[in-house]
């Protein structure tokens, strides 16, 4: 009991500090202050060894469900019609991103002497948890894979908004994250959609149920003209604090100490992938006439939750950014397991004991 009380106090202190840092970052005009601030604080605390109590993974669904339900409100009938006309671009961009990620995975495998299947899992944009599960199936150590995937998401969350700010001249966009108002019925309806969607998708064993379920239910309600009321800003900020704190807590000290070479290689690979994908986004923007910010965010190899939140903060076309991210998810997720298994079998036939 005393151990639980101690952990409870430690986690409470961590969240209070995360809120304070989020408030500071918001007043400094940093993009995504309520996520980036807690992320940096939490990562620093865990990597330094000052914090050892684990942030419960069960806290992440709250942030995912809140953001997903809010994002779904952007899918109005007009937005859906526009997205259908861009279907070839959405699919083509997803396939091009896959090809670029595969090329980076080959480079990472050669730099770190990993099996290509392991490097593929560490590089391809997917959920850290699902990547870890697939790593275990092919006999890979899941810890480095989780570290690589987490570093990728964290880097995208921090670098993409900052890069947009640098290019655009650091405008005052603090008002872009506008939520709704306190409306018991409207907010309650949106919360029920989020919970119902998450439970339904989890029951059906669909990928990423805590984001895709609430997103689907909220989008259907918005497109049907039911008009759920968006959550107020304080709830959106709380969701960001939860997501940022959890993401930062996954940077464990022992992973960095025991895998310094892999951590450096992963960082290089992350920056490489982010650079080539961003360049692709800018090139597609020039070819199609679409906003380059939309394409860079839409193609960014980050989590759909984080990229949707970034788009909302920056005042970018939320529905289109989310559509790019979701198209990639629906193409990647069903195919990554068999691709990794096939690569692993080919490697083991050629060389049963390559570098690990």
Protein Blocks (a to p, Z undefined) as FASTA:
>chain_A
ZZmmmmmmmmmmmmmmmmmmmmmmmmnopahkllmmmmmmmmmmmmnomambdcdfklmm
mmmmmmmmmmmmmmcfklmmmmmmmmmmmmmmmmmmmmmmmmmmmmmmmmnopafklmmm
mmmgcdfklmmmmmmmnopafklmmmmmmmmmmmmmmmmmmmmmmmnopaafklmmccdd
ddfklmmmmmmmmmmmmmmmmmnopahkllmmmmmmmmmmmmnonopadddfklmmmmmm
mmmmmmmmmmcfklmmmmmmlmmmmmmmmmmmmmmmmmmmmmmmmmnopafklmmmmmpc
cdfklmmmmmmmnopafklmmmmmmmmmmmmmmmmmmmmmmmmmmmmmmombacZZ
